[in-house]
Amino acid sequence: MVETTDAISLSPKETLKEHLRSYDPQYRYYKSIFHLATGMIAITDGYRIIDANRAFVEYFATLGIDVLEPEFDFSTQLLRIDKYGYVYEGYLERPWFEHVLSGEKHYKVGISGKLDIQTFSIGLNSLDEEAQVYVLMLSDVTDMMSYKCVLEEGIRSRTQEKEESEHRLKQYDAAIDASNLVSRCDLDGKIIYVNDALCELLGYRTDEVMGANISMFFESENEVMCRQNRLALLENGKIWKGVMKHIGKHGSHHYFATTIVPIMDIKGSPVEILSIRYDITETVAAKEEALHLLQAKSKFFDQVSHELRTPLNAIVNFTDQALESFDEIADDEVSAQLVKRYIERTYANAEHLLALINSLLDIAKMKSGKTRFDLQNYNAVALVREAYENCTGLHKNRDLLYTFESTMAYIEIVCDGIKFKQMIMNLISNALKFTTDGFVRVTVVVEDGKCQVVVQDSGMGIPSEKLGLIFEPFEQVRDHGFGTGLGLNIVREYGHAMEIKIDVNSVEGVGSVFRLSTPIR
């Protein structure tokens, strides 16, 4: 190479350019290797391309660009995009090559091709620091970045799906906690979680329950059942469903529709037990009440059938016997008396049957809500006296002292006059039936601003175990063979409808006291 005066005046960068572009033998070996490299390599000052190998030149030639033209500026080819998640920062702050040389990170750049944008991994090494000339290497990583993009998108999608699933799961857990009673325990029955709703219902604080054994909720016989169910679940890995009875902290009883689920680890081995409960205490109570009512109804109809059959059989039998002896009446005084006795018994049983039917009709009307109460102002003394006098015919025992007393002549109350009298007559008739000697006393007094009607007798009294049942239909203290067993039930139902309080005290063998209390008008 021949030096000239022009060459002497060249800058170090221009001198290096001249050497690289010349055919100086010193650079022939370099040029051979430079052009044989398959990667895209160029010598640049960051803006102009001083020299480039065939791969570099040919790539840009396909884009219609001659990189060796003096006007070509390499920095204009770098796209300021975020296509693959890599952002080239600093274009407006400092030149791109200063960023790359700083080694802050491994840059990837986008260059617009014919059909799409290609991504290159860019490498830059200083060739001459004084001349500020660099070796530029571009490696096409478009396909790799596409795979990476798909992979990252898949990871982001899965992460988002996982987050959404976890968010939904938290909402499901919150919904289950809000609407159900939830607990978890380990394989030994130790409680490791319990929600506030279950603690509140059973009257416990959370700290009283955590760490305790699940058997604290059960009665002794249910504790065994709970353990057996738990073992069966663990052995079979199945869900158990059924009704369980729990005991609250203060002794309250609760019934739960319970689902017990064994929670497994990834190997399929049980690690804990989840219990989800739904409170059905009211449902169980309603069912028990319905069964009780059904049993009471069945008992009622059985008793009604029995009570109706007895007088009907008597009527049929006495009528049949009277008909058989009827032809002998004219010739035989004994037969005439026998027929008369049969007819009298038939009449008595017919009266009993009529009273029973009337009582049943009264009760049926009350139960169906069809009984009408004509509430008006009445003189309680006059009503009770009338009822007393109507029962005089039942007083057949001359040795029995049957009396009526009242401290006042007029006490005004609000009631249905007919039904109030029936209540008093039912109480008096009962007293007369069950008192053989001594007294039956009917009294009207005013106490504590209320009218008190008292029916007291010295009869056989009521056993203490029967005292709570005497107002139920067909409940009778003794099998005495008379009465319908409905009189006191009617007294209770009428009293309830007219807001009349009924109290009873009785001692077996001494007598009974029935007291009706109603406000004075």
C-alpha positions in Angstrom: 0.0 0.0 0.0 1.4 3.4 -1.0 0.9 6.3 1.4 -0.1 9.7 0.1 -0.4 13.1 1.6 -4.2 12.7 1.6 -3.8 9.5 3.6 -1.5 11.1 6.1 -4.2 13.7 6.8 -6.8 11.0 7.4 -8.3 10.4 10.9 -7.6 7.1 12.6 -11.1 5.9 11.7 -10.7 6.8 8.1 -7.2 5.2 8.0 -8.7 2.0 9.3 -11.4 2.1 6.7 -8.9 2.5 4.0 -6.9 -0.4 5.2 -10.0 -2.7 5.4 -11.2 -1.7 2.0 -7.8 -2.0 0.3 -6.2 -5.1 -1.0 -3.3 -4.8 1.3 -1.8 -8.3 1.7 -1.8 -7.7 5.5 -5.6 -8.0 5.3 -6.1 -10.8 2.8 -6.2 -13.5 5.4 -8.8 -11.5 7.4 -10.9 -11.0 4.3 -11.0 -14.7 3.5 -12.2 -15.7 6.9 -14.5 -12.7 7.0 -16.4 -13.7 3.9 -16.5 -17.5 4.6 -18.4 -16.9 7.9 -22.0 -17.9 7.6 -23.2 -15.4 10.3 -23.9 -11.8 9.5 -20.7 -9.8 10.3 -19.9 -6.2 9.7 -17.3 -3.6 10.7 -19.1 -0.3 11.7 -18.7 2.9 13.6 -22.3 2.5 14.8 -23.8 4.3 11.9 -21.9 3.6 8.7 -20.9 0.1 7.5 -17.1 0.2 6.9 -17.0 -3.4 5.7 -19.4 -6.4 5.7 -19.2 -10.1 4.8 -21.3 -11.7 2.1 -24.1 -12.9 4.4 -24.6 -9.4 5.8 -24.5 -7.7 2.4 -26.8 -10.3 0.7 -29.4 -10.1 3.5 -29.8 -6.3 3.2 -29.6 -6.6 -0.6 -32.8 -8.7 -0.6 -34.4 -5.7 1.1 -33.1 -3.4 -1.7 -30.4 -1.9 0.5 -26.7 -1.4 -0.3 -25.1 -1.3 3.1 -21.7 -0.1 1.7 -23.2 3.1 0.4 -21.9 6.1 2.2 -25.4 7.3 2.9 -26.5 4.0 4.6 -27.2 4.4 8.4 -27.4 1.1 10.2 -29.2 2.6 13.2 -32.2 3.4 11.1 -32.8 -0.3 10.5 -33.4 -1.1 14.2 -37.1 -1.1 14.8 -38.3 0.4 18.1 -40.8 -2.3 18.9 -41.8 -4.7 21.6 -42.8 -7.7 19.4 -41.2 -10.4 21.5 -41.1 -8.7 24.9 -37.7 -7.1 24.4 -37.6 -3.3 24.4 -34.7 -1.4 23.1 -34.4 1.6 25.3 -32.3 4.6 25.0 -32.6 5.5 21.3 -33.2 9.1 22.3 -30.8 9.1 25.2 -27.6 7.7 23.7 -26.6 5.6 20.6 -27.6 2.0 20.5 -24.0 0.7 20.3 -23.2 2.4 23.6 -26.0 0.5 25.3 -24.8 -2.8 23.8 -21.2 -2.2 24.8 -22.3 -1.3 28.3 -23.1 -5.0 28.8 -26.2 -4.2 30.9 -28.1 -7.0 29.1 -28.1 -9.1 25.9 -30.0 -7.2 23.3 -32.3 -8.4 20.6 -33.3 -6.2 17.8 -36.0 -6.2 15.2 -35.3 -5.5 11.5 -38.1 -5.3 9.0 -37.9 -7.9 6.3 -39.9 -8.4 3.1 -42.9 -10.1 4.7 -42.4 -9.7 8.4 -40.2 -8.5 11.1 -37.1 -10.6 11.9 -35.5 -10.8 15.2 -31.7 -10.8 15.6 -29.5 -11.3 18.6 -26.9 -8.5 18.3 -23.3 -8.7 19.4 -20.8 -5.9 19.4 -17.0 -5.9 20.1 -14.6 -3.0 19.9 -12.1 -3.4 17.1 -10.2 -0.2 17.6 -11.1 1.8 20.7 -9.2 4.9 19.5 -10.9 4.8 16.1 -14.3 3.8 17.7 -14.8 1.0 15.2 -16.6 -2.2 16.1 -17.2 -5.7 14.9 -21.0 -6.2 14.6 -22.6 -9.7 14.6 -26.3 -10.5 13.9 -27.7 -13.9 14.6 -31.3 -14.7 13.3 -33.3 -15.9 16.3 -36.8 -15.2 14.8 -37.9 -18.8 15.0 -36.5 -19.3 18.5 -38.2 -16.1 19.6 -41.5 -17.3 18.1 -41.2 -20.5 20.1 -40.3 -18.5 23.2 -43.3 -16.2 22.6 -45.6 -19.1 22.3 -44.1 -20.7 25.4 -44.3 -17.5 27.4 -47.9 -16.9 26.2 -48.7 -20.5 27.3 -47.1 -19.9 30.7 -48.9 -16.6 31.1 -52.2 -18.2 30.1 -51.7 -21.1 32.5 -50.6 -18.7 35.3 -53.7 -16.6 34.6 -55.9 -19.7 34.6 -54.4 -20.9 37.8 -54.9 -17.5 39.4 -58.5 -17.4 38.2 -59.1 -21.0 39.4 -57.6 -20.1 42.8 -59.7 -16.9 42.9 -62.9 -18.9 42.1 -61.9 -21.6 44.6 -61.6 -19.0 47.3 -65.1 -17.8 46.4 -66.4 -21.3 46.4 -64.9 -21.8 49.8 -66.4 -18.6 51.1 -69.8 -19.6 49.7 -69.6 -23.0 51.3 -68.5 -21.4 54.6 -71.4 -18.9 54.4 -74.1 -21.4 53.6 -72.9 -24.5 55.5 -71.3 -25.6 58.7 -67.7 -26.8 57.9 -65.0 -28.6 59.9 -61.8 -30.5 59.1 -60.0 -32.9 61.3 -56.9 -35.1 61.0 -57.0 -38.9 60.9 -57.1 -39.1 64.7 -60.2 -36.8 64.9 -58.3 -33.7 66.0 -60.0 -30.6 64.7 -57.8 -28.5 62.5 -60.4 -26.1 61.0 -63.9 -25.1 61.9 -65.9 -22.2 60.5 -67.5 -19.5 62.5 -71.0 -20.5 61.7 -70.6 -24.0 63.3 -69.0 -22.5 66.4 -71.7 -19.9 66.8 -74.5 -22.4 66.4 -73.1 -24.8 68.9 -72.2 -22.0 71.3 -68.4 -22.4 71.2 -65.5 -20.0 70.6 -63.1 -21.0 67.9 -60.2 -21.3 70.3 -62.3 -23.7 72.4 -62.7 -26.0 69.5 -59.4 -25.9 67.6 -57.2 -28.8 68.6 -60.0 -30.7 70.4 -61.3 -34.0 69.3 -64.4 -34.0 67.0 -66.1 -36.3 69.6 -66.8 -33.3 71.7 -69.8 -32.6 69.5 -71.3 -36.0 70.0 -73.3 -37.9 72.6 -71.6 -41.1 73.9 -73.5 -43.4 71.6 -72.9 -41.2 68.6 -69.2 -41.0 69.3 -68.8 -44.7 68.5 -70.8 -44.2 65.4 -68.6 -41.3 64.3 -65.4 -43.4 64.8 -66.9 -46.3 62.8 -67.9 -44.0 60.0 -64.5 -42.4 59.9 -62.7 -45.7 59.7 -65.1 -47.0 57.0 -64.4 -43.8 55.0 -60.6 -44.2 55.3 -60.7 -47.8 54.3 -63.0 -47.4 51.3 -62.1 -43.8 50.3 -65.8 -43.1 49.9 -68.1 -40.2 50.8 -70.5 -40.7 53.7 -73.8 -39.0 53.9 -76.4 -39.2 56.8 -78.0 -37.4 59.7 -75.9 -36.7 62.8 -77.0 -35.3 66.2 -74.6 -32.8 67.8 -74.6 -31.4 71.4 -74.0 -27.7 71.9 -71.8 -26.3 74.6 -74.8 -25.6 76.9 -76.6 -28.9 76.2 -78.7 -27.9 73.2 -79.4 -30.6 70.6 -78.9 -30.1 66.9 -79.5 -32.3 63.9 -77.4 -32.0 60.8 -77.5 -33.5 57.3 -73.9 -34.3 57.1 -71.5 -35.1 54.3 -68.1 -36.6 55.3 -65.4 -36.6 52.7 -61.9 -38.1 53.0 -59.2 -35.8 51.6 -56.4 -37.6 49.8 -52.9 -36.6 48.9 -51.4 -37.0 45.4 -50.6 -40.7 46.1 -54.3 -41.4 47.0 -53.7 -41.8 50.8 -56.1 -40.1 53.2 -54.6 -37.1 55.1 -57.6 -35.5 56.7 -61.4 -35.6 56.9 -63.8 -32.8 55.7 -67.3 -32.6 57.2 -69.9 -30.3 55.7 -73.2 -30.0 57.7 -76.5 -28.4 57.0 -78.7 -27.6 60.0 -82.0 -29.6 59.9 -83.0 -29.3 63.5 -86.2 -27.5 62.7 -87.0 -30.1 60.0 -86.4 -33.0 62.4 -88.5 -31.3 65.1 -91.3 -30.7 62.6 -91.1 -34.3 61.5 -91.2 -35.6 65.1 -94.2 -33.3 65.7 -95.9 -34.5 62.6 -95.3 -38.1 63.6 -96.7 -37.3 67.1 -99.7 -35.7 65.6 -100.2 -38.6 63.3 -100.0 -41.0 66.2 -102.4 -38.9 68.2 -104.7 -38.7 65.2 -104.6 -42.5 64.8 -105.2 -42.9 68.5 -108.0 -40.5 68.4 -109.8 -42.3 65.6 -109.2 -45.7 67.3 -110.7 -44.2 70.5 -113.6 -42.7 68.5 -114.3 -46.0 66.8 -114.2 -47.7 70.2 -116.4 -45.1 71.9 -119.0 -45.1 69.1 -119.0 -48.9 68.8 -119.8 -49.5 72.6 -123.1 -47.6 72.8 -124.1 -48.7 69.3 -123.6 -52.4 70.3 -125.6 -51.8 73.5 -128.4 -50.2 71.6 -128.5 -53.1 69.1 -128.4 -55.7 71.8 -131.0 -54.1 74.1 -133.3 -53.4 71.1 -132.9 -57.1 69.9 -133.7 -58.4 73.4 -136.7 -56.0 73.7 -138.1 -57.3 70.4 -137.7 -60.9 71.4 -139.7 -60.3 74.7 -142.2 -57.9 73.1 -144.8 -60.5 72.4 -144.9 -61.7 76.1 -145.5 -58.2 77.4 -149.4 -58.5 77.5 -149.4 -61.8 79.4 -146.3 -61.5 81.6 -145.6 -58.6 84.0 -142.0 -59.7 84.4 -141.5 -59.6 80.6 -143.0 -56.1 80.5 -140.6 -54.9 83.1 -137.7 -56.5 81.3 -138.6 -54.9 78.0 -139.0 -51.5 79.8 -135.5 -51.9 81.3 -134.1 -52.8 77.8 -135.7 -49.7 76.3 -134.4 -47.5 79.2 -130.9 -48.8 78.7 -131.2 -48.3 74.9 -132.4 -44.7 75.6 -129.4 -44.1 77.9 -126.9 -45.4 75.4 -128.6 -43.4 72.6 -128.2 -40.3 74.8 -124.6 -41.2 75.5 -124.0 -41.7 71.7 -125.7 -38.4 70.9 -123.6 -36.6 73.5 -120.4 -38.2 72.1 -121.3 -37.3 68.5 -122.1 -33.7 69.5 -118.8 -33.4 71.4 -116.9 -34.8 68.4 -118.7 -32.4 66.1 -117.8 -29.5 68.5 -114.1 -30.6 68.5 -114.0 -31.1 64.7 -115.5 -27.6 64.2 -112.9 -26.1 66.6 -110.0 -27.9 64.9 -111.2 -26.7 61.5 -111.7 -23.1 62.7 -115.4 -23.2 61.9 -116.6 -22.6 65.5 -118.0 -19.1 65.9 -117.8 -17.3 69.2 -120.4 -14.6 69.8 -118.5 -12.5 72.3 -120.7 -10.1 74.3 -121.0 -8.7 77.8 -122.5 -11.1 80.3 -123.1 -11.4 84.0 -120.8 -14.3 85.0 -122.8 -14.9 88.2 -126.1 -15.5 86.3 -124.3 -17.8 83.7 -122.7 -19.9 86.4 -125.9 -20.1 88.4 -127.8 -21.3 85.3 -125.2 -24.0 84.6 -125.4 -25.0 88.3 -129.1 -25.4 88.1 -129.0 -27.3 84.8 -126.8 -29.9 86.4 -129.1 -30.4 89.4 -130.7 -33.4 87.7 -127.3 -35.1 87.8 -127.2 -34.9 91.5 -128.8 -38.2 92.5 -126.9 -38.9 95.7 -128.9 -37.3 98.6 -125.9 -37.5 100.9 -123.8 -35.3 98.6 -123.7 -31.6 99.5 -124.2 -29.7 96.2 -123.9 -25.9 96.7 -123.5 -22.6 94.8 -121.9 -19.5 96.3 -121.1 -16.0 95.0 -119.6 -13.0 96.8 -121.4 -10.6 94.3 -124.7 -10.5 92.4 -123.2 -9.0 89.2 -119.8 -9.5 87.7 -119.5 -8.5 84.1 -117.3 -10.4 81.7 -116.9 -10.8 77.9 -117.6 -14.3 76.6 -119.8 -16.4 74.4 -122.7 -17.1 76.9 -123.7 -20.5 75.6 -120.1 -21.9 75.4 -119.2 -20.4 78.7 -122.1 -22.2 80.3 -121.1 -25.4 78.6 -117.6 -25.1 80.1 -119.1 -24.8 83.6 -121.6 -27.6 83.1 -118.8 -29.9 81.8 -116.8 -29.2 85.0 -119.8 -29.7 87.3 -120.9 -32.9 85.6 -117.4 -34.3 86.0 -117.3 -33.4 89.6 -120.7 -35.1 90.3 -119.7 -38.2 88.4 -116.5 -38.8 90.4 -117.8 -37.7 93.9 -119.7 -40.4 95.9 -119.8 -38.5 99.2 -118.8 -35.2 100.7 -119.5 -32.1 98.5 -119.4 -30.5 95.1 -119.1 -26.7 95.5 -119.5 -24.0 92.8 -118.2 -20.6 93.7 -117.9 -17.2 91.9 -115.5 -14.7 93.4 -113.5 -11.6 92.3 -109.7 -11.9 92.9 -106.9 -9.7 91.6 -109.3 -7.8 89.3 -110.5 -11.1 87.7 -113.6 -13.2 87.8 -112.8 -16.6 89.3 -115.2 -19.5 88.8 -114.2 -22.4 91.1 -115.6 -26.0 90.9 -114.4 -28.0 93.9 -115.2 -31.5 94.9 -114.2 -34.1 97.5 -114.2 -36.9 95.1 -111.6 -39.5 94.1 -109.1 -37.0 92.8 -106.7 -37.3 89.9 -103.4 -39.3 90.0 -100.4 -36.9 89.6 -99.2 -38.8 86.5 -102.6 -38.3 84.8 -102.9 -34.6 85.7 -101.2 -33.4 82.5 -103.3 -35.6 80.2 -106.9 -34.9 81.5 -107.5 -32.2 78.8 -106.6 -34.5 75.9 -109.5 -36.2 73.9 -110.7 -39.6 75.4 -108.2 -39.4 78.3 -109.9 -40.6 81.4 -108.5 -41.1 84.8 -110.1 -44.5 85.4 -112.1 -47.0 83.4 -115.4 -46.2 85.0 -117.7 -47.1 82.1 -119.3 -43.7 81.7 -118.6 -40.4 80.1 -117.1 -39.6 76.7 -113.6 -38.4 77.8 -114.2 -35.2 75.7 -115.7 -32.8 78.2 -112.4 -31.4 79.5 -111.0 -31.2 76.0 -113.9 -29.0 75.0 -113.3 -26.9 78.2 -109.7 -26.3 77.2 -110.5 -25.5 73.6 -113.3 -23.0 74.4 -111.2 -21.5 77.2 -108.3 -20.9 74.8 -110.6 -19.3 72.2 -112.1 -16.9 74.7 -108.8 -16.3 76.5 -110.0 -17.9 79.8 -107.2 -19.3 81.9 -107.8 -22.7 83.4 -106.0 -24.1 86.4 -106.4 -27.5 88.1 -105.2 -28.9 91.4 -106.0 -32.4 92.6 -104.9 -34.9 95.2 -105.9 -38.5 94.7 -108.4 -39.6 97.3 -109.0 -36.0 98.5 -110.6 -34.2 95.7 -110.1 -31.7 92.8 -110.3 -28.0 92.2 -110.8 -26.5 88.7 -110.5 -22.7 88.4 -111.5 -20.5 85.5 -110.1 -17.0 85.4 -111.2 -14.2 83.1 -110.8 -10.4 83.2 -113.7 -8.3 84.5 -115.3 -6.1 81.9 
